Amino acid sequence: MKTFSNHCGKWSGIICSSTRRLSSLFLLCSLVFVYLWNQSGPSLAASHINEKDETPGEAKRPKIVYWAKPRHNIVWKFTDLPNGDGGCDLSFDREDAATADALVFVMKTCKPNDLPPLNFRRANQVYVWYSRESPWTSKHFYGHSLSEYDGYFNWTMTHRADSDVVAPMWPIPALDYFLYTIGRTEDMIDRSMADNAKLTVEDKKSQVTLLLKKKTNLAAWIVSDCTNTKGAKARTKIVRKLEAAGLKLSKYGKCVHNPLSFNLSVLFETLSTYKFYLAFENSLHCTDYLTEKTVYNGFMSGVVPVIHGPSKQDAEKLLPKRSYIHVEDFKTLQDLVEYLSYLDHNDTAYQEYFNWWLDPGAQTFPRYGFNFGATYIPQIANLPQYSHVHVQDDWLENERFGLYHLCRRLKRGDHINQRHTLPSLADWWYGSEPPECKQ
C-alpha cells in the first residue's frame, strides 16, 4: 500500500503541476480575449444585430421571404407601427428561404414548375398563397385553375375575411379596425380601439364643415381598365347609362386619356372637391372584394362612395353604416341619378353620410384627414399612438397591409401552433363564390 501511495503521489504532483500551468494559460488567454473584445467589441457585436435596430438578447425577428415575387420590390416604409408591430424581416432573396418562417407566393407570378419541393419545408415554416385580385381575375384573366396546388399551401393571404392572413387594399394603420369589423379581435393589438376612439359632435361638425367648403363638383370616376375583363366592360356600360340619365361626371385615368398622378396627396386633394365617387369594381359579388376604389378614392378623399361590385351584405359587413351609397338599393339607374341630385341640393341630407364619424372606432377608420389626407386636420390627430404614422405618397402602400398581419401571426407563433394544409386551394378560392363572381 505504501509503495502504491508513493507511486500515486509522484503522478499526482505531475498532474497537479500541469493543471496549474494549464489554468494559468487559460487565465492568460481569457484576459487577452477580454482585452480584444473591449477594443473591437462594438463592431463585432454590430454584425450580429439586425439592421432594423434589434438589441442583443431580443427575441428573434420572424423572417418573411417572397419566393414568387410581385413585379416590384416592397419596402417596409413603416419600420415599426404602434406597439412594435411590423417587427419582421422581409427578403426577396431565395437564398434566405431555408431560414424563413414564411414563404410568400404571389398569385400573378406563382408557377407550378417553380416551387420548392415539399420536403424543403421545415416543420415550423408556412407556405402562404397571396392574391390581391378577385377570383374572377385570377381564373379568367391570369388563367389559374389552381388545381396544381392541392395539398401544397398552408395559409392564404387575400382580401377575404376567412383568409388565414387578411390583405385588403386598405392603409396599414387601419389593420385593427378591419380585424374588428370581421370579428378577428384575437389578432388585434389595440382591442380597446372600438370603445376609446371617438369624436365629439363639435369636432365632427367643424371637420365636415371644412371638408364641404372644398366641394365644387358632383361626381368623379377613375378608370384604367375599360375592356380587359368582363366586369370592366359591364361597369363601363353602367357609367354610360348614368351619364345618359343626366349624371354630371368627371372622368380620370388612361381609359379616358386623362391620367391622374399616383401621388396620394394629389389624389386626395383632387377628389376632395367632389361629393361622390363611383367605386365600381371589375368583379361582381366576389366575397369581401372591396378595394382602394372605395377606401382611398372614396373615404380617404372625403367623398361619399357610390358602390357597385361588392354585394350589399359584404358592404354592410366591412363599412360603417350609412357611409356609402349602393347601386343595388335603387330600382333603376335613373332613380340613382335623381337621388344624387337631391343630395347635391340638400346639404343637411348629404352631411348625414358623415355621421358615422361619431361611431366608436371611427378615428382608426381610413377617412379624410386622419393621418391620411394631404390637408391635415389637427383635431383628428388626438391618438398619440398614431401621431407619427402617415401614408406615404406611394400608391402601393396598401400592398404591405397583409404583411403586417402575417408578421403579427408569426410573432405569436401561429406558424408553429396553427399550421395546416389546404387540401384544395381551388375549392377554397373558387368553390364558395357565387356564379356571377366566377363566370
Buried (B, 14 or more C-beta within 10 A) or exposed (E): EEEEEEEEEEEEEEEEEEEEEEEEEEEEEEEEEEEEEEEEEEEEEEEEEEEBEBEEEEEEBBBBBBBBBBEEEBEBBBEEBBEEBBBBBBBBEBEBBEEBBBBBBBBBBBEEEEBBEEEEBEEEBBBBBBBBBBBBBBBBBEEBEBEBBBEBBBBBBBBBBEBBBBBBBBBBBBBBBBBBBBEBEEBBBBEEBBEEBBBEEEBBBEBBEBBBEBBEBBBBBBBBBBEEBBBBEBBBEBBEBBBEBEBEBBBBBEBBEEEBEEBBEEBBBBBBBBBBBBBBBBBBBBBBBBBBBBBBBBBBBBBBBBBBBBBEEBBEBBBBEEBBBBBEEBEEBBEBBBBBBEBBEEEEEBBEBBBBBBBEBBBBBBBBBBBBBBBEBEBBBEBEBBEEBBBBBBBBBBBBBBBBBBBBBBBBEBBEEEBEEBEBBBEBBBEEBEEBBBE
